[in-house]
Amino acid sequence: MKYYSTNNPNHKVDLKEAVIKGLAPDQGLYMPEKIPVLAEEFYATLHTLTFKEIGYKVIGALFSEDLSDEQIKTLVDHTLDFDAPLVAVEKDVFALELFHGPTLAFKDFGARFCSKLMSMLQDKHGIKVLVATSGDTGSAVANGFLDVEGVEVVILYPSGKVSELQEKQFTTLGKNIKAIEINGVFDDCQKLVKEAFLDPELNSKLLLTSANSINIARWIPQCLYYFYAYSRLPKENKKLVFSVPSGNFGNLAAGILAERMGLPIDMFIAATNVNKVVPDFLNGSAFLPKPSKQTISNSMDVGNPSNFFRLLALFGGDEDKLKEKVKGCYYSDESTKEAMVEVKQETGYTMDPHGAVAYLGLKAFMKEYPSAYQGIFLETAHPGKFRNTVEEALGEKLILPERLAAFMQGEKQVDTMENDYLQFREYLLK
């Protein structure tokens, strides 16, 4: 299988280069040259398969030209060693809980897949993995790559704009994990990483790659839990809509990848906080990146989402087709808190701020089509990762899972830096 750049479809590379390089030389994101459609028999028996059995089939369809059956099994077994339960919250409304992995966030799936695939493909040591994070990516990648031989991870994050628990998860590990606190916002961190990839002299001296969702090895495996959620959904002869809390839009793009492979998803909702560049586009405006604004759902505080161009590529560049399949909406912090309180009081279910945004988008959509849809909203992180916000909204204490509580005991090890590429470049060279 070849992978092409979203900026130039004629630029194509093999799997190894797409994964190890992460970003195309023209700053485009890599996309698979063809998207396989799985057989009807697979969908007819989907409900009888385990999560891993689904994974073997889907990843096999995507990577069988480049990886052996044994490698595919190893990849899937390593990635899917925890559950993603579908929880009924209200009639026809389900939460897909993606926070049962090592760092209690959905990015554990992609980070584990990426680290394992990268270790399979690399033929020399000295790789530096550069990561910009608005919260959960940093912790998932740090823990996914911890102690991977021959790989050093450098994580850039905006000072004061991630939760304390998220920060602890990637700044206390040490070993081959380095953290840099940038005086700026997430988009500044992302820009520094992209500049490093496009620096010819730097790349002649260092082997750089990315583990953000711009890397196909981080992005593609996220499609697996859409198949799994569908397989566990009670069949009621209704249409299906997924509501996805969105920041850099890799998660939504992965859902659309699953739909392109034949999964019968009728509609997607791109739900954001006030960083609403994509919802504005979906509702008729031009795509105009803007400086990000800080919110209580900080993992979605992205003003220039990289995966927007993957969304377009999945529809062959046809903006109208994208807008037919994906509806955009956004919500304030106040509305997010109100939803968290209302759902807790009425159902007993505790949502994190990101899941609450997706829930709001789902409910608004389903109100337009009474009884026509079953809806799934993605709960992308454990509420405990945003303990202060959730406790303040609900007026009650959360009990942290042991894994989260253990991170809080660690000692922060971090370098601080201005939003300055030359300073970052010098850091990498040293």
Buried (B, 14 or more C-beta within 10 A) or exposed (E): BBBBBBEEEEBBBEBBBBBBBBBBBEBBBBBBEEBBEBEEEBBEEBEEBEBBBBBBBBBBBBBBEBBEEEBBBBBBEBBBEBEBBBEEBBEBBBBBBBBBBBBBBBBBBBBBBBBBBBBBBBEEEEBBBBBBBBBBBBBBBBBBBBEBEEBBBBBBBBBEBBBBBBBBBBBBBEEBBBBBBBEBBBBBBBBBBBBBBBBEEBBEEBBBBBBBBBBBBBBBBBBBBBBBBBBBBEEEEBEBBBBBBBBBBBBBBBBBBBBBBBBEBBBBBBBBBBBBBBBBBBEEEEBEEEEBEBBBBBBBBBBBBBBBBBBBBBBEEEEEEBBEBBBBBBBBBEBBBBBBBBBBEEBEBBBBBBBBBBBBBBBBBBEEBEEEBBBBBBBBBBBBBBBEBBBEBBEEEBEBBEBBEEBEEEEEEBEEBEBBBEEBBEEBEE
